[in-house]
């Protein structure tokens, strides 16, 4: 693991955008694994800025999103399809046919998940996967005790996740109770992983990810076994890390 310590959220966002942009420059048809939520918004703003400055080109890039709420349509303003269109894709020259996001309204969950895995394999796998981390250590929507060997699947959301995500909804009752998510096996097959964390609320999860035992109770701990992981943390999220952690 490579720990990249930064002072604040803006610096974290710029570092993450630089890593993604470097991948795109090295390989014009890179396959990006993308995350949602508060954490990567700054990174997406930086990528849009780099695109507007003509430093990167999305025309041949393919993307696969980590997850999507189950039971809500892509037109719903809380869907991750809506999020991605508004925070990145509508602002760059990304081809619609190269955007892959799980269908939260699918009538056949098993087939949707199977086809998602098939599409990832058809393009040669994910070159760089961006991750956030939940306060309970989840990555994607892989909650505590999900099987490490899982591929894309339907998962029941942990109560902590529901409570955390309720800030995006009018009430906690409106938060979906399940989601479609890339599994740990799928994530671990990515060639490069970039995990972003900011704020004191993520400090315990980051400490367990870096220094804790590898266990399903902290899904992100499995990243210790990946050979190319970059963890970008601000001071608050890194407060429980040892000074020797690099």
C-alpha positions as CSV (number, residue, x, y, z in Angstrom):
1,X,0.0,0.0,0.0
2,X,1.1,3.5,-0.8
3,X,-0.2,6.0,1.7
4,X,-0.4,9.6,0.3
5,X,-1.0,12.1,3.0
6,X,-2.4,15.5,2.1
7,X,-3.5,18.5,4.1
8,X,-7.1,18.8,3.0
9,X,-9.9,17.7,0.7
10,X,-8.9,19.9,-2.2
11,X,-5.4,18.5,-2.3
12,X,-6.8,15.0,-2.0
13,X,-9.1,15.7,-5.0
14,X,-6.2,17.0,-7.1
15,X,-3.9,14.1,-6.3
16,X,-6.7,11.6,-7.3
17,X,-7.4,13.4,-10.5
18,X,-3.7,13.4,-11.4
19,X,-3.6,9.7,-11.0
20,X,-6.6,9.1,-13.1
21,X,-5.5,11.6,-15.7
22,X,-2.0,10.0,-15.9
23,X,-3.7,6.6,-16.6
24,X,-5.8,8.2,-19.4
25,X,-2.7,9.8,-21.0
26,X,-0.8,6.5,-20.9
27,X,-3.7,4.6,-22.4
28,X,-6.2,6.5,-24.6
29,X,-8.9,3.8,-24.2
30,X,-8.4,3.3,-20.4
31,X,-11.1,1.5,-18.4
32,X,-12.0,3.5,-15.4
33,X,-13.8,2.2,-12.3
34,X,-15.7,5.1,-10.8
35,X,-17.2,5.8,-7.4
36,X,-20.0,8.1,-6.2
37,X,-20.8,9.9,-2.9
38,X,-19.4,13.1,-1.5
39,X,-15.8,12.1,-1.5
40,X,-15.0,11.9,-5.3
41,X,-16.9,15.1,-6.3
42,X,-13.8,17.2,-6.0
43,X,-11.9,14.7,-8.1
44,X,-14.5,14.9,-10.9
45,X,-14.3,18.7,-10.8
46,X,-10.6,18.5,-11.3
47,X,-10.9,16.0,-14.2
48,X,-13.4,18.3,-15.9
49,X,-11.0,21.2,-15.5
50,X,-8.2,19.1,-17.0
51,X,-10.5,18.2,-19.9
52,X,-11.4,21.8,-20.5
53,X,-7.7,22.6,-20.6
54,X,-7.4,19.9,-23.3
55,X,-5.0,17.9,-21.1
56,X,-7.1,14.8,-21.2
57,X,-9.6,13.2,-23.7
58,X,-12.5,11.0,-22.7
59,X,-13.5,10.0,-26.3
60,X,-12.1,6.5,-26.1
61,X,-12.3,5.9,-22.4
62,X,-14.7,3.3,-21.0
63,X,-16.1,3.4,-17.5
64,X,-17.8,1.1,-15.0
65,X,-19.4,2.4,-11.9
66,X,-19.0,0.5,-8.6
67,X,-22.7,0.4,-7.6
68,X,-26.2,1.5,-8.0
69,X,-29.2,1.6,-5.6
70,X,-31.6,-1.2,-6.2
71,X,-35.2,-0.3,-6.9
72,X,-34.8,3.3,-8.2
73,X,-34.7,4.4,-11.8
74,X,-31.8,6.2,-13.4
75,X,-34.0,9.3,-13.7
76,X,-34.3,9.5,-9.9
77,X,-32.1,12.4,-8.7
78,X,-30.6,10.1,-6.0
79,X,-29.6,7.4,-8.5
80,X,-25.9,7.0,-9.2
81,X,-26.6,7.3,-12.9
82,X,-28.0,10.7,-12.3
83,X,-25.0,11.5,-10.1
84,X,-22.4,10.5,-12.7
85,X,-24.1,12.4,-15.5
86,X,-24.3,15.6,-13.5
87,X,-20.9,15.4,-11.9
88,X,-18.8,14.2,-14.8
89,X,-20.2,12.7,-18.0
90,X,-22.3,15.7,-19.1
91,X,-19.2,17.9,-18.9
92,X,-16.7,15.8,-21.0
93,X,-16.6,14.1,-24.3
94,X,-17.5,10.7,-23.0
95,X,-19.4,8.5,-25.4
96,X,-22.7,7.2,-24.0
97,X,-22.0,3.7,-25.3
98,X,-18.8,3.6,-23.2
99,X,-20.6,4.4,-20.0
100,X,-21.5,1.3,-17.9
101,X,-23.7,1.7,-14.8
102,X,-25.8,-1.1,-13.2
103,X,-29.5,-0.9,-13.8
104,X,-31.3,-0.4,-10.4
105,X,-34.6,-1.2,-12.0
106,X,-33.6,-4.5,-13.6
107,X,-36.2,-7.3,-13.6
108,X,-33.4,-9.9,-13.5
109,X,-30.8,-9.2,-10.9
110,X,-28.7,-12.3,-11.6
111,X,-28.6,-11.6,-15.4
112,X,-27.8,-7.9,-14.8
113,X,-24.8,-8.8,-12.6
114,X,-23.6,-11.5,-14.9
115,X,-23.7,-9.2,-17.9
116,X,-21.8,-6.5,-16.0
117,X,-19.0,-8.9,-15.2
118,X,-19.0,-10.1,-18.8
119,X,-18.6,-6.5,-20.1
120,X,-15.7,-5.8,-17.7
121,X,-13.9,-8.9,-19.0
122,X,-14.6,-8.1,-22.6
123,X,-12.7,-4.8,-22.3
124,X,-9.8,-6.4,-20.5
125,X,-10.6,-5.4,-17.0
126,X,-10.5,-2.2,-15.1
127,X,-7.2,-0.2,-15.4
128,X,-7.8,2.1,-12.4
129,X,-10.5,1.8,-9.8
130,X,-11.5,4.7,-7.6
131,X,-12.9,3.8,-4.2
132,X,-14.4,5.7,-1.3
133,X,-14.7,4.0,2.1
134,X,-17.7,3.7,4.4
135,X,-17.4,4.4,8.2
136,X,-17.8,0.6,8.6
137,X,-15.0,-0.1,6.2
138,X,-17.1,-1.0,3.2
139,X,-15.9,-0.4,-0.4
140,X,-18.5,-0.3,-3.1
141,X,-21.6,-1.5,-1.2
142,X,-19.8,-4.6,0.1
143,X,-20.9,-4.5,3.7
144,X,-19.3,-6.2,6.6
145,X,-19.3,-10.0,6.3
146,X,-19.9,-10.1,2.5
147,X,-17.9,-12.9,0.9
148,X,-14.5,-11.7,-0.3
149,X,-14.9,-14.0,-3.4
150,X,-18.1,-12.3,-4.6
151,X,-18.4,-10.7,-8.0
152,X,-21.1,-8.1,-8.9
153,X,-24.1,-8.9,-6.8
154,X,-27.2,-7.6,-4.9
155,X,-26.4,-6.7,-1.3
156,X,-28.5,-5.6,1.7
157,X,-27.3,-2.3,3.0
158,X,-25.9,-2.1,6.6
159,X,-27.8,0.1,9.0
160,X,-24.8,2.4,9.4
161,X,-24.7,2.8,5.6
162,X,-28.4,3.6,5.5
163,X,-28.0,6.2,8.2
164,X,-25.0,7.7,6.6
165,X,-26.7,8.0,3.2
166,X,-29.9,9.4,4.7
167,X,-28.4,12.9,4.4
168,X,-29.1,12.7,0.6
169,X,-32.8,11.8,1.1
170,X,-35.7,13.7,2.6
171,X,-36.0,11.0,5.3
172,X,-34.2,7.8,6.3
173,X,-37.3,5.8,5.2
174,X,-36.6,6.9,1.6
175,X,-33.1,5.4,1.6
176,X,-33.0,2.1,-0.5
177,X,-32.3,-0.9,1.7
178,X,-30.3,-2.8,-1.0
179,X,-28.0,-2.1,-3.9
180,X,-26.2,-3.7,-6.8
181,X,-22.4,-3.6,-6.3
182,X,-19.2,-4.8,-7.8
183,X,-17.9,-7.5,-5.5
184,X,-14.6,-7.7,-3.8
185,X,-13.2,-10.1,-6.3
186,X,-14.1,-7.8,-9.1
187,X,-12.5,-4.8,-7.4
188,X,-9.4,-6.7,-6.5
189,X,-8.9,-7.6,-10.2
190,X,-8.4,-3.9,-11.1
191,X,-4.9,-3.2,-12.1
192,X,-4.6,0.0,-10.0
193,X,-6.7,1.0,-7.0
194,X,-7.1,4.5,-5.6
195,X,-8.9,4.8,-2.3
196,X,-9.9,8.3,-1.1
197,X,-10.8,9.3,2.5
198,X,-11.3,12.6,4.1
199,X,-12.6,13.7,7.5
200,X,-12.3,12.3,11.0
201,X,-15.3,10.1,10.6
202,X,-13.2,7.9,8.3
203,X,-10.1,7.7,10.5
204,X,-11.0,4.4,12.3
205,X,-11.9,2.7,9.0
206,X,-8.6,3.8,7.4
207,X,-6.6,2.6,10.4
208,X,-8.3,-0.8,10.3
209,X,-7.8,-0.9,6.5
210,X,-4.1,-0.2,6.7
211,X,-3.0,-1.8,10.0
212,X,-5.8,-4.2,11.0
213,X,-6.2,-7.8,10.3
214,X,-7.7,-8.9,6.9
215,X,-11.2,-9.8,7.7
216,X,-14.7,-9.6,6.1
217,X,-15.8,-7.3,9.0
218,X,-13.7,-4.6,7.4
219,X,-14.0,-5.2,3.7
220,X,-11.4,-2.6,2.7
221,X,-8.8,-4.6,4.7
222,X,-8.5,-7.0,1.7
223,X,-6.7,-4.2,-0.1
224,X,-3.6,-5.1,1.8
225,X,-3.2,-8.0,-0.6
226,X,-3.4,-5.9,-3.8
227,X,-0.1,-5.0,-5.4
228,X,-0.9,-1.5,-6.5
229,X,-3.1,0.4,-4.0
230,X,-2.9,4.2,-3.5
231,X,-4.7,5.5,-0.4
232,X,-5.0,9.3,-0.4
233,X,-6.0,10.6,3.0
234,X,-6.3,14.1,4.5
235,X,-4.9,14.9,8.0
236,X,-8.2,14.1,9.7
237,X,-8.7,10.7,8.0
238,X,-5.1,9.8,8.7
239,X,-5.1,10.8,12.4
240,X,-5.1,7.2,13.7
241,X,-2.3,6.0,11.3
242,X,1.2,5.5,12.6
243,X,3.7,8.1,11.4
244,X,5.7,5.3,9.9
245,X,2.9,4.2,7.6
246,X,3.8,5.0,4.1
